[in-house]
Amino acid sequence: MQSPEAAGPVVVGVDGSDASLTALDWAADEAARHGRPLRIVHASLWERYEGAVPAWMTDRPPGQVLAENIAGTAADRARRRAPRLAVTADVLAEDASGALLREGEDAMILVVGSRGRSELAALLLGSVGLVVAARAPGPVVVVRGDREALEARHQRILLGIGDHDADAAAVGFAFHEAAVRGAELDVVRTWRRPAHEPVDHPLLTGGPGTYFEHRASEILDRALDPPAGVFPEVRLRRSTVEGHAHRVLTERSAAADLLVVGARRPGRLVGLELGRVAHRALHHAACPVAVVPQHHADTTEGEE
């Protein structure tokens, strides 16, 4: 998947559910904001269950009609929302996760809803969204949250910084989003005292936690100073907060339009490549969540 500066489209998966239509609206706004085309994808395996249509038949099978109606209705909706937007829509004869992962390879951003048509109400995030966010090679946005966040009324992007986020893709992605939106970038690095503090450490003389807060501040500086020079127009807010990263970011997401988190990609596919921070955000954040992978064998999230 390409960087935000590349010319790839915004790709969104739809299945006719309310959640996918919300994701469609968000994706249309994002594509218009970045000046990118919008590609709408509906995955359907109707031929597997209904069979291919013989040449002599004039009536289309119900599954084909439904699939084409979902894609066509989504395209019409996107064009009404953003009349100048270049929109394409296709029905793909694949499973949803596989289709989206393949289509997302050349996308600027891959967008999915928080639930699908067949998901149980008890599930906070649909299985397709989870698989795509965990395995896509580039940024994935799972659309969730209230109207204020979905309509970008907060004018704030929230970014969580982990231990290895200096020069991370997530940092560059967050700065670019803030610049395009004219939004404030709220960057948070959490820290915690270990259970047994080394009380004789020279930097601990300023009080409990001083040393660890100082280290958190240094990590922020290393991660933010280079991109801040590239995006001087971005209003930057830096915070070091004591606590668990997954809890702090989830709470602060209530005042953000987009939460950006990094995800581990060790270079081999082993299960779902998500850390605790990204996993909790995808299930509980109060705004859309962008999961941006970092493709290094030694990359880890800030698992606070």
N, C-alpha and C positions, 0 to 999 in steps of 0.2 A: 504494500500500500504506500501511496505517495505522501510526501510532506504536505502541510497546509498550503505551501506556496506553489505546489505543483498544480497542473491543470486538470486533475481527475475530477469526476463528478461526485456529488453527494449521493450515496446509495442508501435507499430505505426499503426495508421489507414490510409488506402489508399482507394481511390475511382477512381483512374485513372487520376485525374486532375494533371496539372503541379504542383500545390501547394502541393499536397499529395506526388508526386514523390520527390520534394525538401525535404519534411519532412522525407521521406524514406531514402534519402541519409544521412541526418543529423543523423537520428536514427541509421543507420548502422555504421557511424563513432563513435557515442557515445557508442554503444554496444561494438565495437572493442576496444575503448579507455579504457573501464571499465572491459573488459574481460567477458561480459555478453552475453547470447544468445539474438537473435532478434526474436520477434514474430510479424508477420504481420497480421493485421485483416482487412477484407473487409466485411462490413455489407450490406446485400442485402435482400430485401423482394420480390424477383422475384416470389416465389411460391404463394404469396398472390394475385398477379395480373395475373399470367399465369396458376396457378393450379399445383398440383403435377403431375408427369409424370406416366401414367399407365404402369404397368409392361410389357405389350406387345409392347410398343413403343420403338424403337431403337434410334430415333432422340431426342437429348436434346433440350429443349426449349431455345430460344434466350437469355432469361434472365439468365438462368443457365450458358450458354456458356460465356456470357459477364462477369459474376461474377467470374467464375473460371479463365478466361483469365486475369482479373485484378489482382487477387491474385497470380497467377502463374508468370505473367510477373514481378510483384513486387519482388517476391522471387528470380527470376533469376537476376534481377538488383542488389539486395543486395548482392548476392553471387559473382557477378562480381566485385563489389566495394570492398568487404572484403572477399576474398576467404577462409580464415580460420574461418569465423564467422559461428556459428551454427544458422541456419535460419529455421523457420517454418512459414507457411502461411495457413490461414483458411478463408472460407466464412461462415459467421454467419447469420442465418435467424432472424435478429433483426434490429431495427432502429439503426442508426449509434451512436447516443449519448448513448443509453442504452448499446449497445455492448461494446463500449470503456470504459464506466464507470465500467462495470462488469469485463472486461478483465484487467483493470488497478488495480484492488484490490490487486493483488499479484505482481505487476510490480515494478521494481526499478524506472522507469520513464515512463510516458505515453506521447507519442509524437503525435501531430496533425499538419496539415497544416493550413495556415492562411485563406484559402478559400477552398470551395468544388466545385464540378462540377455544382451544381445548384444554387450557390449563385449569386445574382445580382452584377454586376460590381461596383455598388455604395457602397456596404457594404465593410468596411475595414477589418472586421473579420467575418468569416462564423459563422452561428448559432451553428453548431456542436462544433467548437472550443471554442466558448464562454461558452456553457453549460458545456462542459467537464472541462474547466479551472475553472469554478465557483463551480462545485459540486464534483469533484474528491477528494477522501480522502488523496491523496498523490501528489507528484510533477507532474506537467503537463508542458511540453514545447510546446509552440506554435511557429512554425518555420516561421520566416520572416526575412527580411533584405537583404543586398547586398552580393555579392560574398565574399568580405573580411571577413565579419562576419560569413557567412555560412561555410567558409573554415578555420575558427579560425586563421586568419592571425594577428589579433590585439594582441593576447596573453594576453587578459585582461578580467576578469570577473567583472561585475558591480553589486554591491549590495546596495540596499536602506534600511536604518535602520529607523524603526518606533519607536513610543513611548514605545512599549511593546515588543521589539525584543531581550531583554536579554534572552539568552538560547532558542531562537526561532529556529524552524526547518529550516527556510530560511537561517539563518546564518551558521548553520552546513552544509547545502547543498552547499552553495557558497564556503565555505572553502574546502570541499571535491572536488568539481569541479576544483577549482584552483590548488589543489595539484595534481590531476590526470593529468591535462593538463600542469603542469609546468608554469602556467600563473600568472600574477599579479592580486591581488584582490583589486579592487578599491571600497572602501566603503564610502558612502555618507550619511550624516545626514543633512537635511535641517532645517532651523529655520526662524522664522519671528518675527518681532516686532509687538506687539498688537497695535491696533489703538490708545489706550490711555495708554502710558507707565507710570508706577509708578515712577515718576522722583526722588522721595526721597528714593528709594530703595538703600541700601548701596552698592550693587554690580553694580549699574549703574554709579558709579562715573568715570569709565574708559572711558566713551563715550557711545553714543546711541548704543544699541544692544549688549553691552559687556556681560551683564547678560545672555541674551538668547543664545548667542554663547557659553558661558561657559557651560550652561545647555546641549546644543547639544553635546559638547565635552564629558561631563560626560556620556551621554547616549551611545556614541560611545565606550567609555572605558568599560562600563559595558557589552556591547554586544560582544565586540571583544577580550578582554583580555583572557577569558577562552579558546575559540577555538584556539586563536593564540598560546597558550601553547601546544595544542594538535597537531597543524600543524605548527611547527616552520619553515618548509621549504617554506611556502607560503610567497611570497613578498607582503607586506601589505601597502596600501596607504589609509590614513584616511583623509577625507575632511568634514568640516562643511561649508555649503553654505547657504547664505540667499536667500530665494525664496520658491516657491511652489514645493513640492517634485515631483509631477507628471510632471511638466515642466522640472525641472532640470534633472531628470533621463532620460526623453525622449531625451533631447538634448545630454547628455553624452553617450547615447547608441550608437551614431554614431562611437565611438572609442572602442566599446566592442564587444566581441564574444558572450556574453550571459548576459542578464539582469535578476537578481534574485530579486523577490519581494515576500513579504508575503501576505497572504490572510486570511480574517477572516472566521472562522468556528465556529459559536456559539453553535454547538451541536444539532441544529435542522434545517431542510431544510425549509428555508423561502426565496423563490425567488432565485436570483443568488447571491451567497455569494462572492462578489468582492467589494473591496473598490475603491476609485477614482484613486489611484496610479496604481493598477493592471489593472483596466479597460482601462485607457489611454495608458498604456504601451502595452497592447495587440493590440490596434488599431493603435498606432503611432510609436512604437519603431523601431529603425533602425537595430535591431539584434534580434535573437531568444529570447523569454521571458520565463523564468521559474517561474511559480506560485506555491509557496510552502505553503500549509495551516498550520495554527496553531490551534489546537483543544482545545481551552479554551473558556469558556463562556465570560470571560472579555477581550479577546484579541481584539485589534484593530490595524489597520494599522496606520502608520504615515500620517494622512490625512492633508497634508500641504496645 
